[in-house]
């Protein structure tokens, strides 16, 4: 979520709010859906206000984005703890699925470190 465009962040957070609200497996989320919805609304408004590239409005938009991302990280941690490894509960939250085990890339080729320098005499 942190690297997503503003429009993707708005879409994804809407999916998570709706999915979490509809999930019987995730009652009483922390932070609450009211807080998450309000932060998302404030971010949408800030995004629209920043569309004219006013520096102050863009700074406000960045602050609202950081607040929204922070709240959704808290929610993701809560969902993870509440689900206790149950994939069905995790998927019902609306957060995108990710692999639990990362795979190593394998051996990398030796770097090409040829350096050329000119000597001035």
LINNOR-V585268 format. One record per backbone hydrogen bond with DSSP energy under -0.5 kcal/mol. CO is the residue of the C=O (numbers start at 1). NH is the residue of the N-H. If there is no record, write none. Layout:
BEGIN
co->[CO,CO]
nh->[NH,NH]
END
This chain:
BEGIN
co->[1,5,6,7,8,9,10,11,12,13,14,15,16,17,18,19,20,22,23,32,33,34,35,36,37,38,39,40,41,42,43,44,45,46,48,49,50,54,55,56,57,58,59,60,61,62,63,64,65,66,67,68,69,70,71,72,73,74,75,76,77,78,79,80,80,83,85,86,87,88,89,90,90,91,93,100,111,118,119]
nh->[4,9,10,11,12,13,14,15,16,17,18,19,20,21,22,23,23,24,26,36,37,38,39,40,41,42,43,44,45,46,47,48,49,50,51,52,53,58,59,60,61,62,63,64,65,66,67,68,69,70,71,72,73,74,75,76,77,78,79,80,81,82,83,84,85,86,87,90,91,92,93,93,95,94,20,102,113,120,121]
END
